[in-house]
Amino acid sequence: MLNPLDDYPLHQTPEPLSHPASADANGYDRYFFNRYDPDGDLFFAAALGVYPNRQIIDASFSVVHRGHEPTGLVGFSDGHDGGARG
């Protein structure tokens, strides 16, 4: 099934994005976003991982304040059908 992201040059194979490029159960896509303030007192990180062959999605968020790790840490994992959203 095609989804709107198929219009962009993101493909690793000729298949639509909803088809994993590998049959490996450990294959995944992961996205990270990190941010810190200039004086280094505050740092946070967010991550999202999708394991299409296991039908799992996970996410996490962490905050470090003045070197105390972790000030806050949240993790989430759930089933994911891999279908197009929209």
Protein Blocks (a to p, Z undefined) as FASTA:
>chain_A
ZZfklmpcfbfbfbdfklcfbfbfkbccddddddddfkopaccdddddddfknopacddd
dddeehiacfbdcddddddehiacZZ
